[in-house]
Each structure stands twice: as structure tokens, then as C-alpha cells.
Amino acid sequence: MTAPAARTVLAFDYGLRRIGIAVGNTLTGTAEPLLTVAAHAGEPEWPSVLRCVAQWQPAVLVVGVPYNAQAGDARLTAAAQRFAAQLGERSGLEVQLVDERLSSSAAESELRERRRSGARPRRVRRGDVDREAACLLLLQWLRDRPEPRAV
């Protein structure tokens, strides 16, 4: 049996003001925060998003969608789904959705803990949280995906 090929994956933590992006590898199961792209009234800066996709040449894209959100957050769920559909159309790549209900709060907690422990030299900014949330989404997707992994 041959080992599965390594594939690059990009994950997006969609927000109405910012979109965090992380990059990962299916063979190693690792991910790292990459960058934050601005969004204006929910509309992403598409040239920046597509430039990132072109640079990393991922095999698949992962977008976090807040499923089972509170009633007031239904607008964000619909906007994230719309972003995922547009991302697939504009990039020509497969887009997979992952539940991201708590990714931003988990990311913020993790970053603040790193800051307190001295592992992070500067204060936590909103863009940092968005990138870290995308990283957590990607790690969740890598962990939960049904594809075989190298042993």
C-alpha cells in the first residue's frame, strides 16, 4: 500500500469584517495561521483571497460555518455559506464546510493564554484571533476527515 500524497489545504474563518486564513498539510496533519483579509460589509477583498489561493495552490478549501447559531447569528451562517459558494466558483476548487460555532472564542482563549505564559510576545489583536480560528477549523477538519493518513 502506498502512503497518501501530501495535500495543501487552506481554511477560512469568515467574518463580516475580517476573514482569517490558515494553511495545513494532510500528510502531517498540521496547520498554521497564515493571514487575515479584510471584508467590507461582508464582502471579502477577493483579489487578496484569490492571490492567497494562487500562491498556496491548495487541493481543497475549508470554510467555517456557524451551524446551530443563535437566531441573531443566522445572518452570519447564510453569509458564510454564500462566501463558501463564491469561493468555490471563483477558485474552481472543492470547498468543504466545517462547523465553527466556537472557533473564535477558543482561538482568543488560546492566544491570551500564550500571552500570559510568555510564549506570545505581544498583545492579542483581532486579526490574530481570526487567523488562529482558521487554524483551529483546519485542525478540526484534518482530524475528522475520512481520508487515510500515513502511519
DSSP file (Angstrom, degrees, kcal/mol; ACC not computed):
  #  RESIDUE AA STRUCTURE BP1 BP2  ACC     N-H-->O    O-->H-N    N-H-->O    O-->H-N    TCO  KAPPA ALPHA  PHI   PSI    X-CA   Y-CA   Z-CA
    1    1 A M              0   0    0      0, 0.0     2,-0.2     0, 0.0     0, 0.0   0.000 360.0 360.0 360.0 133.3    0.0    0.0    0.0
    2    2 A T        -     0   0    0      1,-0.1     3,-0.1   148,-0.0     0, 0.0  -0.589 360.0-106.6 -87.6 150.0    1.4    3.4   -0.9
    3    3 A A        -     0   0    0     -2,-0.2    -1,-0.1     1,-0.1   147,-0.1  -0.452  43.3 -98.5 -71.2 146.0    1.3    6.3    1.5
    4    4 A P        -     0   0    0      0, 0.0     2,-0.2     0, 0.0   146,-0.1  -0.338  42.6-106.8 -63.9 147.1   -1.3    9.0    0.8
    5    5 A A        -     0   0    0      1,-0.1     2,-0.3    -3,-0.1    21,-0.1  -0.468  33.7-107.7 -74.2 145.1    0.1   12.0   -1.0
    6    6 A A        -     0   0    0     -2,-0.2     2,-0.4    20,-0.1    -1,-0.1  -0.542  38.4-168.3 -71.6 135.9    0.5   15.2    0.9
    7    7 A R        -     0   0    0     -2,-0.3    19,-2.5    -3,-0.0     2,-0.3  -0.982  18.0-130.0-127.7 140.5   -2.1   17.9    0.0
    8    8 A T  E     -A   25   0A   0     -2,-0.4    51,-3.1    49,-0.3    52,-0.9  -0.699  26.1-169.8 -85.9 140.2   -2.1   21.5    0.9
    9    9 A V  E     -Ab  24  60A   0     15,-2.2    15,-2.6    -2,-0.3     2,-0.4  -0.991  10.4-154.9-131.4 137.9   -5.4   22.8    2.4
   10   10 A L  E     -Ab  23  61A   0     50,-1.5    52,-2.7    -2,-0.4     2,-0.4  -0.939  10.9-160.8-110.5 138.1   -6.5   26.4    3.1
   11   11 A A  E     -Ab  22  62A   0     11,-2.6    11,-2.1    -2,-0.4     2,-0.4  -0.919   1.2-155.9-118.9 146.9   -9.1   27.2    5.7
   12   12 A F  E     -Ab  21  63A   0     50,-2.5    52,-2.5    -2,-0.4     2,-0.9  -0.981  10.8-160.2-126.9 124.8  -11.1   30.3    6.1
   13   13 A D  E     -Ab  20  64A   0      7,-2.9     7,-1.9    -2,-0.4     2,-0.2  -0.867  30.0-149.7 -99.8  97.4  -12.7   31.7    9.2
   14   14 A Y        +     0   0    0     -2,-0.9     2,-0.3    50,-0.5     5,-0.2  -0.455  24.9 164.7 -76.5 136.7  -15.3   34.0    7.6
   15   15 A G        -     0   0    0      3,-0.4    27,-0.1    -2,-0.2    -2,-0.0  -0.957  47.9-114.0-142.3 162.2  -16.5   37.2    9.3
   16   16 A L  S    S+     0   0    0     -2,-0.3    26,-2.4     1,-0.2    27,-0.2   0.730 117.4  23.6 -70.1 -21.2  -18.3   40.3    8.2
   17   17 A R  S    S+     0   0    0      1,-0.3    22,-3.1    24,-0.2     2,-0.3   0.694 131.0  19.1-112.6 -31.0  -15.2   42.4    8.8
   18   18 A R  E     - C   0  38A   0     20,-0.3     2,-0.5    -5,-0.0    -3,-0.4  -0.981  55.1-152.1-143.9 152.1  -12.3   40.0    8.6
   19   19 A I  E     - C   0  37A   0     18,-2.7    18,-2.7    -2,-0.3     2,-0.3  -0.973  16.1-149.8-126.9 115.7  -11.5   36.6    7.2
   20   20 A G  E     -AC  13  36A   0     -7,-1.9    -7,-2.9    -2,-0.5     2,-0.4  -0.635  13.2-161.0 -82.7 142.0   -8.8   34.6    8.9
   21   21 A I  E     -AC  12  35A   0     14,-2.7    13,-2.7    -2,-0.3    14,-1.3  -0.979  10.1-179.9-127.4 137.8   -6.8   32.2    6.7
   22   22 A A  E     -AC  11  33A   0    -11,-2.1   -11,-2.6    -2,-0.4     2,-0.4  -0.935  15.4-143.6-131.3 156.4   -4.7   29.2    7.7
   23   23 A V  E     +AC  10  32A   0      9,-2.3     9,-2.5    -2,-0.3     2,-0.3  -0.940  23.2 171.3-121.0 143.3   -2.7   26.6    5.8
   24   24 A G  E     -AC   9  31A   0    -15,-2.6   -15,-2.2    -2,-0.4     2,-0.4  -0.895  26.9-128.2-145.0 174.7   -2.3   23.0    6.5
   25   25 A N  E  >> -AC   8  30A   0      5,-2.2     4,-1.7    -2,-0.3     5,-0.7  -0.995   6.8-151.8-131.6 128.6   -1.0   19.7    5.2
   26   26 A T  T  45S+     0   0    0    -19,-2.5   -20,-0.1    -2,-0.4    -1,-0.1   0.793  95.2  53.4 -72.1 -27.3   -3.0   16.5    5.0
   27   27 A L  T  45S+     0   0    0    -20,-0.2   123,-0.3     1,-0.2    -1,-0.2   0.933 119.6  30.7 -73.9 -45.5    0.0   14.2    5.4
   28   28 A T  T  45S-     0   0    0      2,-0.1    -2,-0.2   121,-0.1    -1,-0.2   0.693  97.2-134.8 -86.1 -19.1    1.4   15.7    8.6
   29   29 A G  T  <5 +     0   0    0     -4,-1.7     2,-0.3     1,-0.3    -3,-0.2   0.755  60.1 133.7  71.0  23.4   -2.0   16.8    9.9
   30   30 A T  E   < -C   25   0A   0     -5,-0.7    -5,-2.2   112,-0.1     2,-0.3  -0.701  33.2-176.2-107.9 159.0   -0.6   20.1   10.8
   31   31 A A  E     -C   24   0A   0     -2,-0.3    -7,-0.2    -7,-0.2   104,-0.1  -0.985   4.4-167.8-148.2 153.7   -1.9   23.7   10.3
   32   32 A E  E     -C   23   0A   0     -9,-2.5    -9,-2.3    -2,-0.3     2,-0.0  -0.998  32.9-101.2-144.4 146.2   -0.6   27.2   11.0
   33   33 A P  E     +C   22   0A   0      0, 0.0   -11,-0.3     0, 0.0    99,-0.1  -0.362  39.3 177.1 -62.4 143.9   -2.2   30.6   10.9
   34   34 A L  E     -     0   0A   0    -13,-2.7     2,-0.3     1,-0.4   -12,-0.2   0.774  43.6 -41.3-116.3 -66.6   -1.4   32.5    7.7
   35   35 A L  E     -C   21   0A   0    -14,-1.3   -14,-2.7    96,-0.1     2,-0.4  -0.967  41.1-117.0-160.2 171.1   -3.1   35.9    7.3
   36   36 A T  E     -C   20   0A   0     -2,-0.3     2,-0.4   -16,-0.2   -16,-0.2  -0.983  22.6-159.6-121.8 132.5   -6.2   38.0    7.8
   37   37 A V  E     -C   19   0A   0    -18,-2.7   -18,-2.7    -2,-0.4     2,-0.1  -0.899  21.7-118.2-111.2 138.5   -8.0   39.5    4.8
   38   38 A A  E     -C   18   0A   0     -2,-0.4     7,-1.7   -20,-0.2     2,-0.4  -0.396  23.1-163.7 -73.5 150.8  -10.4   42.5    5.3
   39   39 A A  E     -E   44   0B   0    -22,-3.1     2,-0.6     5,-0.2     3,-0.0  -0.986   8.5-148.5-130.4 144.1  -14.1   42.3    4.4
   40   40 A H  E >  S-E   43   0B   0      3,-2.6     3,-1.8    -2,-0.4   -23,-0.1  -0.946  80.2 -22.1-119.3 113.0  -16.3   45.3    4.0
   41   41 A A  T 3  S-     0   0    0     -2,-0.6    -1,-0.2     1,-0.3   -24,-0.2   0.875 130.2 -49.6  54.2  39.5  -19.9   44.8    5.0
   42   42 A G  T 3  S+     0   0    0    -26,-2.4    -1,-0.3     1,-0.2   -25,-0.1   0.337 113.4 120.0  86.5  -7.5  -19.4   41.1    4.5
   43   43 A E  E <   -E   40   0B   0     -3,-1.8    -3,-2.6   -27,-0.2    -1,-0.2  -0.822  58.4-137.8 -95.1 114.7  -17.8   41.4    1.1
   44   44 A P  E     -E   39   0B   0      0, 0.0     2,-1.8     0, 0.0    -5,-0.2  -0.228  23.5-106.3 -66.9 156.7  -14.3   39.9    1.1
   45   45 A E    >>  -     0   0    0     -7,-1.7     4,-1.9     1,-0.2     3,-0.9  -0.665  43.0-169.2 -78.0  85.7  -11.4   41.6   -0.6
   46   46 A W  H 3> S+     0   0    0     -2,-1.8     4,-3.1     1,-0.3     5,-0.3   0.825  76.5  59.1 -55.1 -40.1  -11.5   38.9   -3.4
   47   47 A P  H 3> S+     0   0    0      0, 0.0     4,-1.9     0, 0.0    -1,-0.3   0.913 109.2  45.4 -57.7 -39.6   -8.2   39.8   -5.0
   48   48 A S  H <> S+     0   0    0     -3,-0.9     4,-1.8     2,-0.2    -2,-0.2   0.910 114.4  48.1 -67.8 -42.2   -6.4   39.2   -1.7
   49   49 A V  H  X S+     0   0    0     -4,-1.9     4,-2.0     1,-0.2    -1,-0.2   0.948 114.9  44.3 -62.3 -49.1   -8.2   35.9   -1.1
   50   50 A L  H  X S+     0   0    0     -4,-3.1     4,-2.4     1,-0.2    -1,-0.2   0.813 109.3  56.5 -70.4 -29.9   -7.6   34.6   -4.6
   51   51 A R  H  X S+     0   0    0     -4,-1.9     4,-2.3    -5,-0.3    -1,-0.2   0.900 107.9  49.0 -64.2 -40.8   -3.9   35.7   -4.5
   52   52 A C  H  X S+     0   0    0     -4,-1.8     4,-2.3     2,-0.2     5,-0.3   0.921 111.0  49.4 -63.9 -44.3   -3.5   33.6   -1.4
   53   53 A V  H  X S+     0   0    0     -4,-2.0     4,-2.1     1,-0.2    -2,-0.2   0.920 112.4  48.0 -61.0 -44.1   -5.2   30.6   -3.1
   54   54 A A  H  < S+     0   0    0     -4,-2.4    -1,-0.2     1,-0.2    -2,-0.2   0.883 111.9  50.3 -64.9 -38.3   -3.0   31.0   -6.2
   55   55 A Q  H  < S+     0   0    0     -4,-2.3    -2,-0.2     1,-0.2    -1,-0.2   0.917 119.7  33.6 -67.0 -43.9    0.2   31.2   -4.0
   56   56 A W  H  < S-     0   0    0     -4,-2.3    -2,-0.2    -5,-0.1    -1,-0.2   0.678  88.2-151.7 -90.1 -18.4   -0.5   28.1   -1.9
   57   57 A Q     <  -     0   0    0     -4,-2.1   -49,-0.3    -5,-0.3    -3,-0.1   0.924  22.1-163.1  46.8  59.9   -2.2   26.0   -4.6
   58   58 A P        -     0   0    0      0, 0.0   -49,-0.2     0, 0.0     3,-0.1  -0.291  25.4-141.0 -71.6 156.9   -4.4   24.0   -2.2
   59   59 A A  S    S+     0   0    0    -51,-3.1    35,-0.5     1,-0.3     2,-0.3   0.753  87.3   9.2 -82.8 -28.3   -6.1   20.8   -3.2
   60   60 A V  E     -b    9   0A   0    -52,-0.9   -50,-1.5    33,-0.1     2,-0.4  -0.984  67.6-137.8-150.6 154.1   -9.2   21.7   -1.2
   61   61 A L  E     -bd  10  95A   0     33,-2.4    35,-3.1    -2,-0.3     2,-0.4  -0.925  13.2-156.8-116.2 142.5  -10.6   24.7    0.7
   62   62 A V  E     -bd  11  96A   0    -52,-2.7   -50,-2.5    -2,-0.4     2,-0.4  -0.976   7.4-169.8-121.7 130.7  -12.3   24.6    4.1
   63   63 A V  E     -bd  12  97A   0     33,-2.6    35,-2.1    -2,-0.4     2,-0.4  -0.980  18.7-132.4-123.5 130.3  -14.7   27.2    5.2
   64   64 A G  E     -bd  13  98A   0    -52,-2.5   -50,-0.5    -2,-0.4    35,-0.2  -0.649  22.9-173.5 -80.3 133.0  -16.1   27.5    8.8
   65   65 A V  E     - d   0  99A   0     33,-2.7     2,-1.9    -2,-0.4    35,-1.7  -0.997  27.1-128.0-127.5 128.4  -19.8   28.0    9.1
   66   66 A P    >   -     0   0    0      0, 0.0     3,-0.8     0, 0.0    11,-0.1  -0.526  35.2-172.1 -78.6  82.9  -21.5   28.7   12.4
   67   67 A Y  T 3   +     0   0    0     -2,-1.9    34,-0.1     1,-0.2     7,-0.0  -0.364  67.2  19.6 -70.3 154.9  -24.2   25.9   12.3
   68   68 A N  T 3  S+     0   0    0      1,-0.1    -1,-0.2    -2,-0.1     3,-0.1   0.803  90.0 166.3  54.8  32.0  -26.9   25.9   15.1
   69   69 A A    <   -     0   0    0     -3,-0.8    -1,-0.1     1,-0.1     5,-0.1  -0.278  45.7 -84.3 -71.0 162.5  -26.1   29.6   15.8
   70   70 A Q    >   -     0   0    0      1,-0.1     3,-1.9     3,-0.1     4,-0.4  -0.228  49.4 -98.6 -60.7 159.7  -28.4   31.7   17.9
   71   71 A A  G >  S+     0   0    0      1,-0.3     3,-1.3     2,-0.2     4,-0.3   0.851 125.0  54.3 -53.0 -39.2  -31.3   33.2   16.0
   72   72 A G  G 3  S+     0   0    0      1,-0.2     3,-0.4     2,-0.1    -1,-0.3   0.716 104.6  55.8 -68.4 -20.1  -29.5   36.5   15.7
   73   73 A D  G X> S+     0   0    0     -3,-1.9     4,-1.8     1,-0.2     3,-0.6   0.412  75.3  97.2 -93.1   1.4  -26.5   34.8   14.1
   74   74 A A  H <> S+     0   0    0     -3,-1.3     4,-2.3    -4,-0.4    -1,-0.2   0.837  79.7  59.5 -59.5 -31.6  -28.5   33.2   11.3
   75   75 A R  H 3> S+     0   0    0     -3,-0.4     4,-2.2    -4,-0.3    -1,-0.3   0.893 104.6  48.8 -62.7 -40.3  -27.4   36.1    9.0
   76   76 A L  H <> S+     0   0    0     -3,-0.6     4,-2.6     2,-0.2    -2,-0.2   0.881 108.6  53.6 -68.1 -38.2  -23.7   35.1    9.6
   77   77 A T  H  X S+     0   0    0     -4,-1.8     4,-2.1     2,-0.2    -2,-0.2   0.945 111.7  44.8 -59.8 -48.4  -24.5   31.5    8.8
   78   78 A A  H  X S+     0   0    0     -4,-2.3     4,-2.2     1,-0.2    -2,-0.2   0.890 113.3  50.7 -63.7 -39.9  -26.0   32.4    5.5
   79   79 A A  H  X S+     0   0    0     -4,-2.2     4,-2.5     2,-0.2    -1,-0.2   0.898 109.9  49.7 -66.3 -40.2  -23.2   34.9    4.7
   80   80 A A  H  X S+     0   0    0     -4,-2.6     4,-2.4     2,-0.2    -2,-0.2   0.892 111.3  49.2 -65.7 -39.4  -20.5   32.2    5.4
   81   81 A Q  H  X S+     0   0    0     -4,-2.1     4,-2.2     2,-0.2    -2,-0.2   0.894 111.3  49.5 -65.7 -39.1  -22.3   29.7    3.2
   82   82 A R  H  X S+     0   0    0     -4,-2.2     4,-2.6     2,-0.2    -2,-0.2   0.916 110.1  50.9 -64.9 -43.4  -22.6   32.4    0.4
   83   83 A F  H  X S+     0   0    0     -4,-2.5     4,-2.8     1,-0.2    -2,-0.2   0.921 109.5  51.1 -58.8 -44.8  -18.8   33.1    0.8
   84   84 A A  H  X S+     0   0    0     -4,-2.4     4,-2.2     2,-0.2    -2,-0.2   0.913 111.0  47.8 -60.7 -43.7  -18.0   29.4    0.5
   85   85 A A  H  X S+     0   0    0     -4,-2.2     4,-2.1     1,-0.2    -1,-0.2   0.921 114.2  46.1 -64.1 -43.9  -20.1   29.1   -2.7
   86   86 A Q  H  X S+     0   0    0     -4,-2.6     4,-3.0     2,-0.2     5,-0.3   0.885 110.0  54.7 -66.5 -38.0  -18.4   32.1   -4.2
   87   87 A L  H  X S+     0   0    0     -4,-2.8     4,-2.2    -5,-0.2     6,-0.4   0.916 109.4  47.4 -61.2 -43.8  -15.0   30.9   -3.1
   88   88 A G  H  X S+     0   0    0     -4,-2.2     4,-2.1     2,-0.2     5,-0.4   0.912 114.3  46.8 -63.3 -43.0  -15.6   27.6   -4.9
   89   89 A E  H  < S+     0   0    0     -4,-2.1    -2,-0.2     1,-0.2    -1,-0.2   0.921 116.4  43.2 -64.8 -44.8  -16.9   29.4   -8.1
   90   90 A R  H  < S+     0   0    0     -4,-3.0    -2,-0.2     1,-0.2    -1,-0.2   0.828 123.2  35.8 -73.9 -32.2  -14.0   31.9   -8.2
   91   91 A S  H  < S-     0   0    0     -4,-2.2    -2,-0.2    -5,-0.3    -1,-0.2   0.727  93.7-134.9 -93.5 -23.8  -11.2   29.4   -7.4
   92   92 A G     <  +     0   0    0     -4,-2.1     2,-0.3    -5,-0.3    -3,-0.1   0.656  65.1 123.3  75.1  15.5  -12.5   26.4   -9.2
   93   93 A L  S    S-     0   0    0     -6,-0.4    -1,-0.3    -5,-0.4     2,-0.2  -0.710  71.2 -95.3-109.7 159.4  -11.7   24.3   -6.2
   94   94 A E        -     0   0    0    -35,-0.5   -33,-2.4    -2,-0.3     2,-0.5  -0.502  37.8-157.4 -68.0 136.9  -13.6   22.0   -3.9
   95   95 A V  E     -d   61   0A   0     -2,-0.2     2,-0.4   -35,-0.2   -33,-0.2  -0.983   5.9-166.5-120.3 127.4  -14.9   23.7   -0.8
   96   96 A Q  E     -d   62   0A   0    -35,-3.1   -33,-2.6    -2,-0.5     2,-0.3  -0.910  13.4-137.8-112.5 142.5  -15.8   21.7    2.3
   97   97 A L  E     -d   63   0A   0     -2,-0.4     2,-0.3   -35,-0.2   -33,-0.2  -0.751  17.5-173.2-100.2 144.9  -17.7   23.2    5.2
   98   98 A V  E     -d   64   0A   0    -35,-2.1   -33,-2.7    -2,-0.3     2,-0.3  -0.992  33.3-105.0-135.5 144.2  -16.9   22.7    8.9
   99   99 A D  E     +d   65   0A   0     -2,-0.3     3,-0.1   -35,-0.2   -35,-0.1  -0.518  38.6 172.8 -69.5 126.2  -18.9   23.7   11.9
  100  100 A E    >>  +     0   0    0    -35,-1.7     3,-1.3    -2,-0.3     4,-0.5   0.021  24.7 136.2-125.3  28.1  -17.1   26.7   13.5
  101  101 A R  T 34 S+     0   0    0    -36,-0.4     4,-0.2     1,-0.3     3,-0.2   0.850  85.6  19.8 -45.4 -46.6  -19.5   27.7   16.3
  102  102 A L  T 3> S+     0   0    0      1,-0.1     4,-2.4    -3,-0.1    -1,-0.3   0.254  90.8 107.0-113.3  12.6  -16.9   28.2   18.9
  103  103 A S  H <> S+     0   0    0     -3,-1.3     4,-2.6     1,-0.2     5,-0.2   0.892  80.5  49.3 -63.7 -40.6  -13.7   28.6   17.0
  104  104 A S  H  X S+     0   0    0     -4,-0.5     4,-2.4     2,-0.2    -1,-0.2   0.915 113.6  44.9 -67.8 -41.9  -13.2   32.3   17.5
  105  105 A S  H  > S+     0   0    0      2,-0.2     4,-2.2     1,-0.2    -1,-0.2   0.892 114.9  49.0 -69.3 -37.0  -13.7   32.2   21.3
  106  106 A A  H  X S+     0   0    0     -4,-2.4     4,-2.3     2,-0.2    -2,-0.2   0.904 111.8  49.8 -65.6 -40.5  -11.4   29.1   21.5
  107  107 A A  H  X S+     0   0    0     -4,-2.6     4,-2.6    -5,-0.2     5,-0.2   0.922 110.5  49.2 -64.0 -44.5   -8.8   30.9   19.5
  108  108 A E  H  X S+     0   0    0     -4,-2.4     4,-2.4     1,-0.2     5,-0.2   0.919 111.6  49.1 -62.7 -43.1   -9.0   34.0   21.6
  109  109 A S  H  X S+     0   0    0     -4,-2.2     4,-2.1     1,-0.2    -1,-0.2   0.916 112.1  48.7 -61.3 -43.6   -8.7   32.0   24.8
  110  110 A E  H  X S+     0   0    0     -4,-2.3     4,-2.1     1,-0.2    -2,-0.2   0.918 112.5  47.3 -64.5 -43.9   -5.7   30.1   23.4
  111  111 A L  H  X S+     0   0    0     -4,-2.6     4,-2.0     1,-0.2    -1,-0.2   0.900 111.6  50.4 -65.6 -40.6   -3.9   33.2   22.3
  112  112 A R  H  X S+     0   0    0     -4,-2.4     4,-2.5    -5,-0.2    -1,-0.2   0.881 109.4  51.6 -65.5 -37.1   -4.5   35.0   25.6
  113  113 A E  H  X S+     0   0    0     -4,-2.1     4,-2.3     2,-0.2     6,-0.2   0.914 108.8  50.5 -65.6 -41.8   -3.1   32.0   27.5
  114  114 A R  H  X>S+     0   0    0     -4,-2.1     6,-1.5     1,-0.2     5,-1.4   0.889 110.7  50.4 -61.2 -38.4    0.0   32.1   25.3
  115  115 A R  H ><5S+     0   0    0     -4,-2.0     3,-0.8     4,-0.2    -2,-0.2   0.925 110.4  48.7 -65.2 -45.2    0.4   35.8   26.1
  116  116 A R  H 3<5S+     0   0    0     -4,-2.5    -2,-0.2     1,-0.2    -1,-0.2   0.878 111.0  50.2 -62.3 -38.5    0.1   35.2   29.8
  117  117 A S  H 3<5S-     0   0    0     -4,-2.3    -1,-0.2    -5,-0.2    -2,-0.2   0.568 115.6-114.2 -79.3  -7.7    2.6   32.3   29.7
  118  118 A G  T <<5S+     0   0    0     -3,-0.8    -3,-0.2    -4,-0.6    -4,-0.1   0.413  88.3 114.4  90.5  -2.2    5.1   34.5   27.9
  119  119 A A  S   <S+     0   0    0     -5,-1.4    -4,-0.2    -6,-0.2    -5,-0.1   0.688  73.9  54.8 -74.0 -17.5    5.0   32.3   24.7
  120  120 A R  S    S-     0   0    0     -6,-1.5    -2,-0.2    -7,-0.1    -1,-0.1  -0.974  72.6-159.1-119.5 121.1    3.5   35.2   22.8
  121  121 A P        +     0   0    0      0, 0.0     2,-0.3     0, 0.0    -1,-0.1   0.672  68.5  41.3 -78.0 -17.0    5.4   38.5   22.9
  122  122 A R  S    S-     0   0    0      1,-0.1     3,-0.1     3,-0.0    -2,-0.0  -0.813  92.0 -81.6-130.0 168.6    2.7   41.0   22.1
  123  123 A R        -     0   0    0     -2,-0.3     2,-0.5     1,-0.1    -1,-0.1  -0.180  52.6 -97.4 -65.2 160.8   -0.9   41.6   22.9
  124  124 A V        -     0   0    0     -4,-0.1     2,-0.3   -16,-0.0    -1,-0.1  -0.678  40.6-164.8 -84.2 126.9   -3.7   39.7   21.0
  125  125 A R     >  -     0   0    0     -2,-0.5     4,-1.7     1,-0.1     3,-0.3  -0.711  32.4-110.1-107.8 162.3   -5.2   41.6   18.1
  126  126 A R  H  > S+     0   0    0     -2,-0.3     4,-2.1     1,-0.2     5,-0.1   0.891 118.6  53.8 -60.3 -41.1   -8.5   40.8   16.3
  127  127 A G  H  > S+     0   0    0      1,-0.2     4,-2.2     2,-0.2    -1,-0.2   0.854 104.9  55.7 -61.6 -34.4   -6.7   39.7   13.2
  128  128 A D  H  > S+     0   0    0     -3,-0.3     4,-2.5     1,-0.2    -1,-0.2   0.915 107.0  49.9 -61.7 -42.9   -4.6   37.3   15.3
  129  129 A V  H  X S+     0   0    0     -4,-1.7     4,-2.7     1,-0.2    -2,-0.2   0.905 109.2  51.3 -63.6 -42.4   -7.8   35.7   16.6
  130  130 A D  H  X S+     0   0    0     -4,-2.1     4,-2.0     2,-0.2  -110,-0.2   0.915 112.4  45.7 -63.0 -43.6   -9.2   35.3   13.0
  131  131 A R  H  X S+     0   0    0     -4,-2.2     4,-2.0     2,-0.2    -2,-0.2   0.919 114.3  48.0 -64.7 -43.8   -6.1   33.6   11.8
  132  132 A E  H  X S+     0   0    0     -4,-2.5     4,-2.4     1,-0.2    -2,-0.2   0.883 109.1  53.7 -66.1 -37.8   -5.9   31.3   14.9
  133  133 A A  H  X S+     0   0    0     -4,-2.7     4,-2.3     2,-0.2    -1,-0.2   0.909 108.1  50.4 -62.4 -41.5   -9.7   30.5   14.5
  134  134 A A  H  X S+     0   0    0     -4,-2.0     4,-2.3     1,-0.2    -1,-0.2   0.888 109.6  51.9 -61.9 -38.4   -9.0   29.4   10.9
  135  135 A C  H  X S+     0   0    0     -4,-2.0     4,-2.5     2,-0.2    -2,-0.2   0.916 109.2  48.7 -64.1 -43.9   -6.1   27.3   12.1
  136  136 A L  H  X S+     0   0    0     -4,-2.4     4,-2.2     2,-0.2    -2,-0.2   0.892 110.5  51.8 -63.9 -39.4   -8.4   25.6   14.7
  137  137 A L  H  X S+     0   0    0     -4,-2.3     4,-2.5     2,-0.2    -1,-0.2   0.927 111.0  47.8 -59.8 -45.0  -11.0   24.9   12.0
  138  138 A L  H  X S+     0   0    0     -4,-2.3     4,-3.0     2,-0.2    -2,-0.2   0.900 109.7  51.2 -66.7 -41.1   -8.4   23.4    9.8
  139  139 A L  H  X S+     0   0    0     -4,-2.5     4,-2.2     2,-0.2    -1,-0.2   0.900 110.6  50.3 -61.9 -39.5   -7.0   21.2   12.6
  140  140 A Q  H  X S+     0   0    0     -4,-2.2     4,-2.3     2,-0.2    -2,-0.2   0.932 112.1  47.0 -62.0 -46.0  -10.6   20.0   13.3
  141  141 A W  H  X S+     0   0    0     -4,-2.5     4,-1.7     1,-0.2    -2,-0.2   0.918 112.1  49.9 -63.1 -44.2  -11.1   19.2    9.6
  142  142 A L  H  < S+     0   0    0     -4,-3.0    -1,-0.2     1,-0.2    -2,-0.2   0.889 114.1  45.8 -61.7 -39.2   -7.8   17.4    9.4
  143  143 A R  H  < S+     0   0    0     -4,-2.2    -1,-0.2    -5,-0.2    -2,-0.2   0.874 119.1  39.7 -70.6 -38.6   -8.6   15.3   12.5
  144  144 A D  H  < S+     0   0    0     -4,-2.3    -2,-0.2    -5,-0.2    -1,-0.2   0.581  86.1 112.0 -92.7 -11.0  -12.2   14.5   11.4
  145  145 A R     <  -     0   0    0     -4,-1.7    -3,-0.0    -5,-0.2    -4,-0.0  -0.286  65.8-134.4 -67.7 150.2  -11.7   13.8    7.6
  146  146 A P        +     0   0    0      0, 0.0    -1,-0.1     0, 0.0    -4,-0.1   0.482  66.0 116.7 -84.5  -1.8  -12.2   10.2    6.5
  147  147 A E  S    S-     0   0    0      1,-0.1     2,-0.1    -5,-0.1    -2,-0.0  -0.310  72.7-103.1 -68.4 150.3   -9.1   10.1    4.3
  148  148 A P        -     0   0    0      0, 0.0     2,-0.3     0, 0.0    -1,-0.1  -0.372  34.3-148.5 -69.3 152.3   -6.3    7.7    5.2
  149  149 A R        -     0   0    0     -2,-0.1  -122,-0.1  -146,-0.0     2,-0.1  -0.870  23.3 -98.7-119.0 154.3   -3.2    9.0    6.8
  150  150 A A              0   0    0     -2,-0.3  -147,-0.0  -123,-0.3  -148,-0.0  -0.425 360.0 360.0 -68.4 146.7    0.4    7.8    6.6
  151  151 A V              0   0    0     -2,-0.1    -1,-0.1     0, 0.0  -148,-0.0   0.393 360.0 360.0-108.9 360.0    1.5    5.6    9.5
